[in-house]
Each structure stands twice: as C-alpha cells, then as structure tokens.
Amino acid sequence: MEESDQAPVLVEQAIALIANDAGQARVAERIEDALEAPRKESADLGLVSRALEAVERPGQDEATLGEARALLLKSLGGKLPSAPQPGRFATGTETGTSVVLDEFRPARGIADAGDAALLALALVAVALGLWLSVRLRPPHSIRELERRSTKKEGGQR
C-alpha cells in the first residue's frame, strides 16, 4: 500500500488490512502510522487508539478484529475517505465504492441440506442416464451388422 501522511487514509488502509486478513502486526503498524501521521483532520484519534488496543489484545480472534474494524470506521464518521463524490464517475484507480468487503471464503464440501439435495439429484441423473443407455441400446452392434453385410456380399458373388 502507498504510504500516506493523512490519518484518515491510513485508517482506511488498516480497515482494508483487517478485511484481507493481513495479520495483527501489519494492522497494528498501520494504525500506529495513523496515530503518528502529521495530518490528523477528520479522524477521531481516541477511537483509533482504542482500535489499536483491541488489535494488540492477547487472544486475537475474529470478534476482536471486527471490533477494531468497527472502531476504525466509527473514527472516520462512518465514511471512508476514498468514497466517491455523489454524481461523479470513478476514474483511474478509484473503485467507485466506499465499501470494504470481508474476504470471501466459500464453504467446502456439503455445507447444508441444499448441497446434499443437489448432490443427490446429480447422482440420480447419472444413474438414470446409465440405465437409459443400457435400456435403449440397439439390439445389434455395428461390428455385428458389418459382419452380416460382408457375409451377404460374399455369398452373392
């Protein structure tokens, strides 16, 4: 990430690091940079320091990171500095959104009844296809029909 001298930008970068599981050390470093930044306008440093305490608290889990993220967002007044201006199109490296989404981690395997039902339907479709291929198979194979035709041609000569 690009180093900034503005506390709100550094706070936003800390929020992005939390969302992308960058690790406690990197998040804490970015929050410390925000606290030491020369340009601190529009960031509540009291909330930022509480977020730093939450990140550095022993026994780190997702709930504490969620708490730190909420404190950081609240310190910015609920609006990220990179949020687009209303009525203006995003250009260049701007994302056009002010939302920092959590990392997407889809479930693996059969996670719920819908997955189990889909797997059962797939197995039924495969079994039905195999049964139909045997049931509707023609009575004679191509080799047998070729053999018969060569015998008939040979017998007519």
Rosetta constraint file for C-alpha pairs under 8 A:
AtomPair CA 1 CA 13 HARMONIC 7.65 0.50
AtomPair CA 3 CA 10 HARMONIC 7.84 0.50
AtomPair CA 4 CA 9 HARMONIC 6.76 0.50
AtomPair CA 4 CA 10 HARMONIC 6.56 0.50
AtomPair CA 5 CA 10 HARMONIC 7.84 0.50
AtomPair CA 5 CA 34 HARMONIC 8.00 0.50
AtomPair CA 5 CA 37 HARMONIC 5.24 0.50
AtomPair CA 5 CA 38 HARMONIC 6.00 0.50
AtomPair CA 5 CA 39 HARMONIC 6.06 0.50
AtomPair CA 6 CA 10 HARMONIC 6.49 0.50
AtomPair CA 6 CA 34 HARMONIC 7.19 0.50
AtomPair CA 6 CA 37 HARMONIC 5.91 0.50
AtomPair CA 6 CA 38 HARMONIC 6.78 0.50
AtomPair CA 6 CA 39 HARMONIC 4.74 0.50
AtomPair CA 6 CA 40 HARMONIC 6.12 0.50
AtomPair CA 6 CA 41 HARMONIC 7.88 0.50
AtomPair CA 7 CA 11 HARMONIC 6.07 0.50
AtomPair CA 7 CA 33 HARMONIC 7.64 0.50
AtomPair CA 7 CA 34 HARMONIC 4.37 0.50
AtomPair CA 7 CA 35 HARMONIC 6.74 0.50
AtomPair CA 7 CA 36 HARMONIC 7.91 0.50
AtomPair CA 7 CA 37 HARMONIC 5.46 0.50
AtomPair CA 7 CA 38 HARMONIC 7.63 0.50
AtomPair CA 7 CA 39 HARMONIC 6.05 0.50
AtomPair CA 7 CA 40 HARMONIC 4.95 0.50
AtomPair CA 7 CA 41 HARMONIC 7.32 0.50
AtomPair CA 7 CA 43 HARMONIC 6.55 0.50
AtomPair CA 8 CA 12 HARMONIC 6.19 0.50
AtomPair CA 8 CA 34 HARMONIC 7.23 0.50
AtomPair CA 8 CA 40 HARMONIC 7.10 0.50
AtomPair CA 8 CA 41 HARMONIC 7.60 0.50
AtomPair CA 8 CA 42 HARMONIC 6.74 0.50
AtomPair CA 8 CA 43 HARMONIC 5.60 0.50
AtomPair CA 8 CA 76 HARMONIC 6.60 0.50
AtomPair CA 8 CA 80 HARMONIC 7.73 0.50
AtomPair CA 8 CA 81 HARMONIC 6.44 0.50
AtomPair CA 9 CA 13 HARMONIC 6.25 0.50
AtomPair CA 9 CA 34 HARMONIC 7.97 0.50
AtomPair CA 9 CA 81 HARMONIC 6.34 0.50
AtomPair CA 9 CA 82 HARMONIC 7.79 0.50
AtomPair CA 10 CA 14 HARMONIC 6.22 0.50
AtomPair CA 10 CA 30 HARMONIC 6.27 0.50
AtomPair CA 10 CA 31 HARMONIC 6.92 0.50
AtomPair CA 10 CA 33 HARMONIC 6.91 0.50
AtomPair CA 10 CA 34 HARMONIC 5.16 0.50
AtomPair CA 11 CA 15 HARMONIC 6.34 0.50
AtomPair CA 11 CA 30 HARMONIC 7.25 0.50
AtomPair CA 11 CA 31 HARMONIC 6.23 0.50
AtomPair CA 11 CA 34 HARMONIC 6.01 0.50
AtomPair CA 11 CA 48 HARMONIC 7.75 0.50
AtomPair CA 11 CA 72 HARMONIC 6.40 0.50
AtomPair CA 11 CA 76 HARMONIC 7.98 0.50
AtomPair CA 12 CA 16 HARMONIC 6.34 0.50
AtomPair CA 12 CA 72 HARMONIC 7.78 0.50
AtomPair CA 12 CA 73 HARMONIC 7.77 0.50
AtomPair CA 12 CA 80 HARMONIC 6.37 0.50
AtomPair CA 12 CA 81 HARMONIC 7.29 0.50
AtomPair CA 13 CA 17 HARMONIC 6.19 0.50
AtomPair CA 13 CA 30 HARMONIC 7.19 0.50
AtomPair CA 14 CA 18 HARMONIC 6.25 0.50
AtomPair CA 14 CA 27 HARMONIC 5.38 0.50
AtomPair CA 14 CA 28 HARMONIC 7.90 0.50
AtomPair CA 14 CA 30 HARMONIC 5.55 0.50
AtomPair CA 14 CA 31 HARMONIC 6.16 0.50
AtomPair CA 15 CA 19 HARMONIC 6.25 0.50
AtomPair CA 15 CA 69 HARMONIC 5.75 0.50
AtomPair CA 15 CA 72 HARMONIC 6.91 0.50
AtomPair CA 15 CA 73 HARMONIC 7.55 0.50
AtomPair CA 15 CA 100 HARMONIC 7.50 0.50
AtomPair CA 16 CA 20 HARMONIC 6.22 0.50
AtomPair CA 16 CA 100 HARMONIC 6.33 0.50
AtomPair CA 17 CA 21 HARMONIC 6.13 0.50
AtomPair CA 17 CA 22 HARMONIC 5.14 0.50
AtomPair CA 17 CA 23 HARMONIC 7.61 0.50
AtomPair CA 17 CA 26 HARMONIC 7.48 0.50
AtomPair CA 17 CA 27 HARMONIC 6.00 0.50
AtomPair CA 18 CA 22 HARMONIC 6.28 0.50
AtomPair CA 18 CA 23 HARMONIC 7.42 0.50
AtomPair CA 18 CA 27 HARMONIC 6.53 0.50
AtomPair CA 18 CA 65 HARMONIC 6.74 0.50
AtomPair CA 18 CA 69 HARMONIC 6.96 0.50
AtomPair CA 19 CA 100 HARMONIC 6.99 0.50
AtomPair CA 19 CA 101 HARMONIC 6.50 0.50
AtomPair CA 19 CA 102 HARMONIC 4.67 0.50
AtomPair CA 19 CA 103 HARMONIC 6.07 0.50
AtomPair CA 20 CA 102 HARMONIC 6.64 0.50
AtomPair CA 20 CA 103 HARMONIC 5.61 0.50
AtomPair CA 21 CA 103 HARMONIC 7.75 0.50
AtomPair CA 22 CA 26 HARMONIC 6.38 0.50
AtomPair CA 22 CA 27 HARMONIC 7.00 0.50
AtomPair CA 23 CA 27 HARMONIC 6.38 0.50
AtomPair CA 24 CA 28 HARMONIC 6.02 0.50
AtomPair CA 24 CA 55 HARMONIC 6.42 0.50
AtomPair CA 24 CA 56 HARMONIC 7.32 0.50
AtomPair CA 25 CA 29 HARMONIC 6.08 0.50
AtomPair CA 26 CA 30 HARMONIC 6.23 0.50
AtomPair CA 27 CA 31 HARMONIC 6.25 0.50
AtomPair CA 27 CA 55 HARMONIC 7.56 0.50
AtomPair CA 28 CA 32 HARMONIC 6.11 0.50
AtomPair CA 28 CA 52 HARMONIC 6.06 0.50
AtomPair CA 28 CA 55 HARMONIC 6.41 0.50
AtomPair CA 28 CA 56 HARMONIC 6.98 0.50
AtomPair CA 29 CA 33 HARMONIC 6.20 0.50
AtomPair CA 30 CA 34 HARMONIC 6.32 0.50
AtomPair CA 31 CA 35 HARMONIC 6.35 0.50
AtomPair CA 31 CA 48 HARMONIC 7.03 0.50
AtomPair CA 31 CA 49 HARMONIC 7.84 0.50
AtomPair CA 31 CA 51 HARMONIC 7.99 0.50
AtomPair CA 31 CA 52 HARMONIC 6.29 0.50
AtomPair CA 32 CA 36 HARMONIC 6.26 0.50
AtomPair CA 32 CA 52 HARMONIC 7.46 0.50
AtomPair CA 33 CA 37 HARMONIC 5.89 0.50
AtomPair CA 34 CA 40 HARMONIC 7.83 0.50
AtomPair CA 35 CA 40 HARMONIC 7.87 0.50
AtomPair CA 35 CA 45 HARMONIC 6.57 0.50
AtomPair CA 35 CA 48 HARMONIC 7.26 0.50
AtomPair CA 35 CA 49 HARMONIC 7.33 0.50
AtomPair CA 40 CA 45 HARMONIC 7.89 0.50
AtomPair CA 42 CA 76 HARMONIC 6.44 0.50
AtomPair CA 42 CA 77 HARMONIC 7.96 0.50
AtomPair CA 43 CA 48 HARMONIC 7.95 0.50
AtomPair CA 43 CA 75 HARMONIC 5.43 0.50
AtomPair CA 43 CA 76 HARMONIC 5.08 0.50
AtomPair CA 43 CA 77 HARMONIC 7.69 0.50
AtomPair CA 44 CA 48 HARMONIC 6.48 0.50
AtomPair CA 44 CA 75 HARMONIC 4.60 0.50
AtomPair CA 44 CA 76 HARMONIC 6.65 0.50
AtomPair CA 45 CA 49 HARMONIC 6.04 0.50
AtomPair CA 45 CA 75 HARMONIC 7.01 0.50
AtomPair CA 46 CA 50 HARMONIC 6.35 0.50
AtomPair CA 46 CA 75 HARMONIC 7.91 0.50
AtomPair CA 47 CA 51 HARMONIC 6.18 0.50
AtomPair CA 47 CA 71 HARMONIC 5.79 0.50
AtomPair CA 47 CA 72 HARMONIC 6.64 0.50
AtomPair CA 47 CA 74 HARMONIC 7.44 0.50
AtomPair CA 47 CA 75 HARMONIC 5.43 0.50
AtomPair CA 48 CA 52 HARMONIC 6.32 0.50
AtomPair CA 48 CA 71 HARMONIC 6.76 0.50
AtomPair CA 48 CA 72 HARMONIC 5.70 0.50
AtomPair CA 48 CA 75 HARMONIC 6.29 0.50
AtomPair CA 49 CA 53 HARMONIC 6.32 0.50
AtomPair CA 50 CA 54 HARMONIC 6.30 0.50
AtomPair CA 50 CA 68 HARMONIC 7.68 0.50
AtomPair CA 50 CA 71 HARMONIC 7.33 0.50
AtomPair CA 51 CA 55 HARMONIC 6.22 0.50
AtomPair CA 51 CA 67 HARMONIC 7.45 0.50
AtomPair CA 51 CA 68 HARMONIC 4.41 0.50
AtomPair CA 51 CA 69 HARMONIC 7.31 0.50
AtomPair CA 51 CA 71 HARMONIC 5.69 0.50
AtomPair CA 51 CA 72 HARMONIC 6.30 0.50
AtomPair CA 52 CA 56 HARMONIC 6.14 0.50
AtomPair CA 52 CA 68 HARMONIC 7.21 0.50
AtomPair CA 53 CA 57 HARMONIC 5.94 0.50
AtomPair CA 54 CA 64 HARMONIC 6.07 0.50
AtomPair CA 54 CA 65 HARMONIC 7.29 0.50
AtomPair CA 54 CA 67 HARMONIC 7.25 0.50
AtomPair CA 54 CA 68 HARMONIC 5.78 0.50
AtomPair CA 55 CA 60 HARMONIC 7.29 0.50
AtomPair CA 55 CA 64 HARMONIC 6.76 0.50
AtomPair CA 55 CA 65 HARMONIC 6.33 0.50
AtomPair CA 55 CA 68 HARMONIC 6.38 0.50
AtomPair CA 56 CA 60 HARMONIC 7.87 0.50
AtomPair CA 60 CA 64 HARMONIC 6.37 0.50
AtomPair CA 60 CA 65 HARMONIC 7.56 0.50
AtomPair CA 61 CA 65 HARMONIC 6.58 0.50
AtomPair CA 62 CA 66 HARMONIC 5.99 0.50
AtomPair CA 63 CA 67 HARMONIC 6.13 0.50
AtomPair CA 64 CA 68 HARMONIC 6.15 0.50
AtomPair CA 65 CA 69 HARMONIC 6.03 0.50
AtomPair CA 66 CA 70 HARMONIC 6.15 0.50
AtomPair CA 67 CA 71 HARMONIC 6.22 0.50
AtomPair CA 68 CA 72 HARMONIC 6.12 0.50
AtomPair CA 69 CA 73 HARMONIC 6.17 0.50
AtomPair CA 70 CA 74 HARMONIC 6.03 0.50
AtomPair CA 71 CA 75 HARMONIC 6.07 0.50
AtomPair CA 72 CA 76 HARMONIC 6.70 0.50
AtomPair CA 73 CA 77 HARMONIC 6.67 0.50
AtomPair CA 73 CA 78 HARMONIC 5.15 0.50
AtomPair CA 73 CA 79 HARMONIC 7.06 0.50
AtomPair CA 73 CA 80 HARMONIC 7.38 0.50
AtomPair CA 74 CA 78 HARMONIC 5.03 0.50
AtomPair CA 76 CA 80 HARMONIC 6.56 0.50
AtomPair CA 76 CA 81 HARMONIC 7.95 0.50
AtomPair CA 79 CA 83 HARMONIC 6.98 0.50
AtomPair CA 79 CA 98 HARMONIC 7.25 0.50
AtomPair CA 80 CA 98 HARMONIC 5.88 0.50
AtomPair CA 82 CA 94 HARMONIC 7.57 0.50
AtomPair CA 82 CA 97 HARMONIC 7.90 0.50
AtomPair CA 82 CA 98 HARMONIC 6.40 0.50
AtomPair CA 83 CA 96 HARMONIC 7.03 0.50
AtomPair CA 83 CA 97 HARMONIC 5.82 0.50
AtomPair CA 83 CA 98 HARMONIC 4.35 0.50
AtomPair CA 84 CA 88 HARMONIC 7.04 0.50
AtomPair CA 84 CA 89 HARMONIC 7.76 0.50
AtomPair CA 84 CA 90 HARMONIC 6.82 0.50
AtomPair CA 84 CA 94 HARMONIC 7.90 0.50
AtomPair CA 84 CA 96 HARMONIC 5.53 0.50
AtomPair CA 84 CA 97 HARMONIC 6.27 0.50
AtomPair CA 84 CA 98 HARMONIC 6.95 0.50
AtomPair CA 89 CA 96 HARMONIC 7.11 0.50
AtomPair CA 90 CA 94 HARMONIC 5.46 0.50
AtomPair CA 90 CA 95 HARMONIC 6.38 0.50
AtomPair CA 90 CA 96 HARMONIC 4.79 0.50
AtomPair CA 91 CA 95 HARMONIC 7.92 0.50
AtomPair CA 91 CA 96 HARMONIC 7.95 0.50
AtomPair CA 107 CA 111 HARMONIC 6.28 0.50
AtomPair CA 110 CA 115 HARMONIC 5.38 0.50
AtomPair CA 110 CA 116 HARMONIC 6.05 0.50
AtomPair CA 111 CA 115 HARMONIC 6.35 0.50
AtomPair CA 111 CA 116 HARMONIC 7.93 0.50
AtomPair CA 112 CA 116 HARMONIC 6.57 0.50
AtomPair CA 113 CA 117 HARMONIC 6.10 0.50
AtomPair CA 114 CA 118 HARMONIC 6.17 0.50
AtomPair CA 115 CA 119 HARMONIC 6.20 0.50
AtomPair CA 116 CA 120 HARMONIC 6.16 0.50
AtomPair CA 117 CA 121 HARMONIC 6.15 0.50
AtomPair CA 118 CA 122 HARMONIC 6.20 0.50
AtomPair CA 119 CA 123 HARMONIC 6.27 0.50
AtomPair CA 120 CA 124 HARMONIC 6.18 0.50
AtomPair CA 121 CA 125 HARMONIC 6.13 0.50
AtomPair CA 122 CA 126 HARMONIC 6.29 0.50
AtomPair CA 123 CA 127 HARMONIC 6.14 0.50
AtomPair CA 124 CA 128 HARMONIC 5.97 0.50
AtomPair CA 125 CA 129 HARMONIC 6.07 0.50
AtomPair CA 126 CA 130 HARMONIC 6.27 0.50
AtomPair CA 127 CA 131 HARMONIC 6.14 0.50
AtomPair CA 128 CA 132 HARMONIC 6.06 0.50
AtomPair CA 129 CA 133 HARMONIC 6.12 0.50
AtomPair CA 130 CA 134 HARMONIC 6.42 0.50
AtomPair CA 131 CA 135 HARMONIC 6.02 0.50
AtomPair CA 132 CA 136 HARMONIC 5.72 0.50
AtomPair CA 133 CA 137 HARMONIC 5.86 0.50
AtomPair CA 140 CA 144 HARMONIC 6.29 0.50
AtomPair CA 140 CA 145 HARMONIC 6.71 0.50
AtomPair CA 141 CA 145 HARMONIC 6.39 0.50
AtomPair CA 142 CA 146 HARMONIC 6.11 0.50
AtomPair CA 143 CA 147 HARMONIC 6.09 0.50
AtomPair CA 144 CA 148 HARMONIC 6.24 0.50
AtomPair CA 145 CA 149 HARMONIC 6.22 0.50
AtomPair CA 146 CA 150 HARMONIC 6.22 0.50
AtomPair CA 147 CA 151 HARMONIC 6.21 0.50
AtomPair CA 148 CA 152 HARMONIC 6.21 0.50
AtomPair CA 149 CA 153 HARMONIC 6.16 0.50
AtomPair CA 150 CA 154 HARMONIC 5.94 0.50
AtomPair CA 151 CA 155 HARMONIC 5.97 0.50
AtomPair CA 152 CA 156 HARMONIC 6.22 0.50
AtomPair CA 153 CA 157 HARMONIC 6.76 0.50
